[in-house]
Amino acid sequence: MVLVPSLASAQAQDQRPIVYSVKFVCGLQAVIPTRPPTEPPVKPGNYATAVNIHNFHEFPVVIVKKAVIANPEGSDPGPISQRLEVALHPNQALEVDCTDIVKLFAGFASWRSGRSRPR
């Protein structure tokens, strides 16, 4: 997920955005039979990432949320979600969980078969 906070005021036109990327893992990762040196992307289990975002500034900021599915090198590129802007007032915070991340992909018919998919 890529987070791009920016100032909410008109004075912010000269400000460069700050971009922060976080890795998210959502859903069930089944056991994949492999032999060293090959490893699955994550160990078997049920994963539910939650990302906390806190505006520690003394002014409002706008957070732009976007998620990208990163497929293994050599595979077709994964889908890129729609962008969603969220305003945070000074010292406000929000949590982005797997349900929120899946909603960013509204309109995608399916997830790539055989890959761990958000649930």
Beta strands, then each sheet from edge to edge (+ up, - down):
strand 1: 2-7
strand 2: 20-21
strand 3: 26-29
strand 4: 45-48
strand 5: 50-54
strand 6: 61-66
strand 7: 84-88
strand 8: 93-97
sheet 1: 2+ 1- 6+ 7-
sheet 2: 3+ 4-
sheet 3: 5+ 8-
end
